[in-house]
Amino acid sequence: VELGAEAHERWGLPQYLTALCASHHDANVPNHSSQAELHLVRVVSGLLAMRARPQPLERISELMQSIQALGLTPVQTRALDGELRRSVQRMRATLS
């Protein structure tokens, strides 16, 4: 997380992106609409990480907290995971 935040700063990315990067592994994020983007980052990051390898319980707890904060149903979460999988496949094809 620290390396990602530092890279954001060096690349001159907007501060709100750096803040998302720096805090997306926080143990608890407030369940408030002002934190929706952070919860979305945590869900996408968590789903991608779970596809790559088994995750520790703390990481799964982050994912579940954010799924609940966003009010995603299991069907919506599966649909998002499927779309992420398709996006990764398209990106790999584009970059290869």
Secondary structure, DSSP 8 states (H G I E B T S, - for coil): -HHHHHHHHHHT--HHHHHHHHHTT-S----SGGGHHHHHHHHHHHHHHHHHS---HHHHHHHHHHHHHHT--HHHHHHHHHHHHHHHHHHHHHH-
